[in-house]
Each structure stands twice: as structure tokens, then as C-alpha cells.
Amino acid sequence: MSAAAPTVPASDRRRVRAEIWIVLGLSLGQSAVYAVLSLVVKLTNGGLRESTASLNSSRADQQWLDLTLQVLSIVFALVPVFLAIYLLAGRSIGLDRRSPTRDTAVGVLLALVIGVPGLGLYFAGRALGVTAEIVTAPDTVYWWTVVILVAAALQNGLLEEVVVVGYLHERLRDLGWGMWPVIVTSALIRGTYHLYQGFGQALGNVVMGLVFGWWYQRTGRVMPLVIAHTLLDVVAFVGYLALGDAVGLR
């Protein structure tokens, strides 16, 4: 698709570009920079085969402090979501309950389409030595651990899909970008901030970004993507906690 005409005046385009950089710098763009640095460290310290990427690690030895820090981490990670929605000035990105049944059905379908091949890609990446071992649950488990893991999954779904799909797609289209340049750019950013997990997972997330970006461009609804992403992470986080030893994930 050819580039669309910009929807913001020429005098405002510099401001919109600066806004994009600020939002990304406060959220997933920052994560991308740290992910690249983490990948470099892993490659220079024995390679990805011997490396571990830990998600949802314990943050303190004391239970009350660990819970407090976990909750605060989730809350503050959602601030860029509210910022992105605010900056879109009420423009709809489909983050609503207008079509709950359809959104849920599409979300489940997208989770299956992405999740099943993604699990195979993870094991293939581990066998090839291009993916780090991913640990998605803490070693110390409390009564509230599953609740926090589910909340973290929802936070990831909201942050990534609202910022890198809903917000970024809308803003790049405001600047006159065509459909596929927007989709590819968004997908590459998604892959970059997953590089700390290795090349295999980064590639898988690029593919996920292409699928999710295409769906958003087609429907203008981010809710099914949030549902799909949340389901994927809930299965990865809680499934690792419950079945990691049985299926060889840890």
C-alpha cells in the first residue's frame, strides 16, 4: 500500500515525531536498548546456549516487600499505557468492551496461532543454541504468586499492544506512513525488545508483530491483541510454574 497523506499539519510533524520518541523512550524503546545490551553480554559470556533470561523474578527476600515491589512494578509499567491513550486525545484504538464475545474468540484464536508454533520455535532455538533458557516464574513461591503472574501477563499485554500497536500505528499513520511500513516497523521494535531472550525468540516476536499489526490495520481493534497476548503470557508464566519440571522447561 502506498503512503497515505499525513493527517497532521507540516508544522506539527516534528512535535509528533518527538512525542513518539518520548513515549517509546519511556516504555518499550528503553526496553529494546537494554535488551540489545543484554544480548551482547550473553554472547560474550559463553553464548546463548548457556544463558538464562529470567522474567518475574523475586525482588526481595521478605515476602511483604517482594509483593509490594511486584505490585509497584506492574503499576508503574502501565503508566506509558495511560500516557499513550491520553496523547491520542480520545481516538479509539478498540480498547473497549464493545464486542466482548468476538474479541475473546479472536484473542483465543490468535493465541493458538502464535503460541503453538512459538513453543516449537523455543525448543528449536534452544537446540540450535540461538535462544537463552527462559525462566518465567520465581524460585520462591507464595500464596499470591499466581495472582501476580496473571497480573504481570495482563500488564505485558496492555503495554505492548497499546503502545507498540495501537499508539504507534496511529501516530505513524498520522505522519503519512503506509500500512506495511507501519506494520514492519512495529514488528521490528517488538522483536528488538525481546533480544535478551535470544535470536529465536526475537524472530518469533517479529512474526507475532506482523500478524498482530496486520489484524489491527484490518480492524482497528487492539482488545483482541491484548487478550491474546495476556493468554500467551499466562500460559507461559503459570504453566512454567506448574509444569516446568514435567515438560523439561526447567
N, C-alpha and C positions, 0 to 999 in steps of 0.2 A: 504494500500500500504506500502511495506517495505521501510526502509530508503534508500535514494539514496546515491551514493558515493559523498563525498564532492568535490566541484569543485574548492576549494582554497587549496593551499598547507598547510600542518600542521603548518608551521612557520607563516602563515598569519591568522590562525583562531582566535587567541587571539585578533588580531587587528580588525577583522571583528566583533567579539563579543563586543569589546569596542565601535566600531562605532555604532552598534545597540543601545547600552545603551545610547550613547551620543545623537543620533537622537531622540530616544523616550524621553529622559530626557528634551530635548529642546522643545518637542511638546506634544504628547498625553499621554506619560508616566507621565509627570508632571501633566497633567490634571487628570489622574487617581488617583494620590496621593491626590490631592485637593478634588476630588470627594468623595473619601473614608472618608476624614476628614469631609466634608460637611454632608455626611450621618450620621456619628457619632453624629454630633451636632444636626441634625434634630431628631434623635432617642432619644436623651437625653433632648430635649426641646419640649416635647409634642407629639412626634411621627410624622410619615409621613402624616397622615390624615390632620393634622393642619399646615403642612409645605408648603412652596411655593418655587419653583425653577424658577428663573427669567432669561430669555435669552434676549439679545438685549435691555437691559435697557438703559435709558438715562444716559449719562456720565457727563453732565454739565447742569446748568440752562440756560446759554446763548446759543442761537441757533447756532451761528457760532462756538463756542467752542465744543458743542456737536457733530456737524457734523465733525469737524476736528478730534476729538478723535475717533469717529466711523470709519472714513476712515483709520486713522493710525492703529487702532486695527486690521482691516481687512488686511491691507498691511503687518504688521509685523507677523500676524498669518500665512501668506503664505510663509515666509522665510524658514521654515522647508521643505516645498514642493520643493522649488528650491534646497535646500541642498540635499534632498533625491535623486532627479533626477541627480544632479551633481555627487554624490557619486556612483551612478550606472554606471557612465562612459559611457553614451550613449546607454546603454542597453535599448531595447524597452520594455515598460510595457503597450503598447497600448493606450498611451495618445496622440492621434493624430486624424487627420480628414480623415483617410484612408477610413473609411466606415461610413460616417455620417448618412445615412438613416438607416442602420441596427443598428448602435449604439443607435440612438434615439429611434427606435422601441423597442429594448431590454430594454433601460433605462426606457421607459414608462411602459413596462410590469412589470419590476422588482419593480418599484414604486407602481404599483397597488397591486402586490403580497405581498409586505411588508406593504404598507400604510393602506389598508383596515383592515386587522386583527390588525395592530398596533393601530388604533384608538379604536377598540373594547377592546384591551388589556389595553389601558389607562383608559377608563371608568371603566373597571372591577377592575383595580388596585386602582382607587380612591374609589370605593365602598368597597373594601376589606381593605382599609387603608394601602396599601403597596406602593402607589405611591403618590408623592407630587403633588400639583396643579402646573401645568406648565404654566407660563406666557411667551409667545413668542414674545410679542411686547411691546414697551414702552407706558407709560401712556400719555406722551406728544407727539403729532403727528405734524410733519411739512410737508412741500411740498415735501421734499426729503426722508421722512421716508420709503416709499415703495421701493425706489431705494436702500437704504441702507439695507433693509431687504433681497432683492433679492441678493445683493452683498454678504451679510453675509451667505446666503444659498449656494451660489457658493463657497465661501471660505471654508465652512464646508465640502462640497462635495470633493473639491480638497485636503484639508488637510487630512481628514480621509481616503479617498480611495487611495490616492497616498502613504501616509506614512504607514498606517496600513495594506493595502492590497498589492499594487504594490511593495513598497520598502521592507517591512518586509517579504513578501512571497519570494521575490528573494534572500534576504540575508540569510534567514533560509534554503532555498534550497541549497545555496552555502555551508552551513555548513553540508549538508547531511541529513537534516530533511526530513521525508516522507510527503506525501501530507496531510494526515489528522492531524498529529501533528501540521503542519503549520497552517492549516485552524482553528483548535480548539484554538490554542494559540492566533492567530489574533482576533478571535471572542471574546475570554475571555477578551482581552485587551479592545476591543470596549465596551463590557458590563461594565467593571470596570470604565472607564471614564464617564459613564452615571449614575453611582450610586447616584450622587447628586439628580437625579430625582426620586429615589426610586427603590425598588427591581423589580417592574413590568416592568419599562422602561429599566432597565439594562438587564433583561431577554429577552425582545423584541429585544434589540440591539445585544445580543449574537446570537439570531436566525438570525437576519439580517446579522451578520458577517459570519455565517455558509453558508448562501445562497450566499452572495457576494463572499466569499472566494472560494467556490466550482466553481462558474462561472469563476472567474479569473484563477483558476488552469486549468479549462477546455479550456479556450480561450486565455489566456494571454493578455486580453484587459481590461484596467481599465476605459476607457472612458464611457462605458455604466453604470458603477457603479457611476461615477461622475455625470452623467446625472440623474440617478435615485435618488441619494442622494440629489442633488440640487432640483429636483422637489418635493421630500418629504418635504424638509425644506421650500421651497417657499409656498407650500400649508399650512404648519403649521404656518409659520410666518405671511404671508399676510392674510391667511384665518382667523387666530385668530383676526387680526386687523379688518377685515371686518365683520366677522360673529360670533365673540366670544360671544357676548351677546345673539344673536338669538338662538345659539345651546347649550348654557349653559356651555361654556368653561370659562366664567368669569362672 
